[in-house]
Amino acid sequence: MSSGDNHSESNDTGLRGLLPADIAARVLTCRQNAGVVTLVLDGNGLDAPARERVEAAAKAALMGAEGVSEVRVAMMADKAAPAAATPQASGPQPGKPLIIAVGSGKGGVGKSTLSANLAVALARMGRKVGLVDADIYGPSQPRLLGNEGQRPQAHDSTMFPVPSQWGVPVLSMGHLIEPGKAIAWRGPMASGALSQLIDAHWGDIELLIVDLPPGTGDVQLTMIQKHKPIGAVIVSTPQDLALIDARRAISLFDTAKVPVVGMVENMAGYVCPHCGEVSDPFGCGGAEAAAAEAGIAFLGRVPLTLSIRQESDAGRPPAAGDSAEAQAFAAIAGRIADWLDARVAAEPA
């Protein structure tokens, strides 16, 4: 929901009273935004069938409440209880790539462009990086990485990523549908598509950059619950409206105990291509201040330049070059790489 809408988002403790007592005891957060209720439950001690029963019961109880049109449930757990059924992933699995999610609270802040350029910059540092375009309804990575029109191969219903000339393989719904065709799917279908993209044959890829759609909906909940990333990067432009929604994205990852690597301020200063003067049409420093307020790292700024737009539209990520814009992406990627190395080193063997 855009921050410009006149809907409130608040902790709705009154709804908890509608839940069965055993489920109410598992509530971590219960938020209502207009008619959509997002419920985060503690799933520790429950096997997969039990989680499904709890989720169904919670939805049935809350859908009867006045003003509720949709209920979204996420189940958080350190690890699943033993069961004959296949457990859901609760974190990075042995042999699977680590995941860094790139998110924002709203669209139009340049999140996809940042994701593509971070992946390219990390690959230039020698990292084995893949890119997943999780913006199911508005895929843009095929254009940004210059491999539009290519389709992924598949074996035993599992896809292989599409290579790019920048050393970053990628999977996107944009590789699977006709150009310009609308994707009119309900949440479960979009979440299932995300899982197919992430659970592909990534070969020796060690790190996946996942370009999330804007907001805090079904795809984000599936990412957190089933493919729990090792960290998240939040993108915002400097103005207050974007920062309001960016704080919601930070809150979602904090609630799910996914570490936030830091925040990036995009479109931070416009450099006139004629005179070189720098102006700030969206303001300056807002994301850095918001990062300090949230107690997370500020990873850097990316300027608003004509060359970034032109190169991106042409399928040539600026991070693949040596321009000032490339250096800005490389600096941010370097801070993320340092964070990742420290995080992996701190993980128990």
Secondary structure, 3 states (H helix, E strand, C coil): CCCCCCCCEEECHHHHCCCCHHHHCCEEEEEEECCEEEEEEECCCCCHHHHHHHHHHHHHHHCCCCCCCEEEEEEECCCCCCCCCCCCCCCCCCCCCEEEEEECCCCCCCHHHHHHHHHHHHHHCCCCEEEEECCCCCCCHHHHCCCCCCCCCEECCEECCECCCCCCCEEEHHHCCCCCCCCCCCHHHHHHHHHHHHCCCCCCCCEEEEECCCCCCHHHHHHHHHCCCCEEEEEECCCHHHHHHHHHHHHHHHHCCCCEEEEEECCCCEECCCCCCEECCCCCCHHHHHHHHHCCCEEEECCECHHHHHHHHCCCCHHHCCCHHHHHHHHHHHHHHHHHHHHHHHCCC
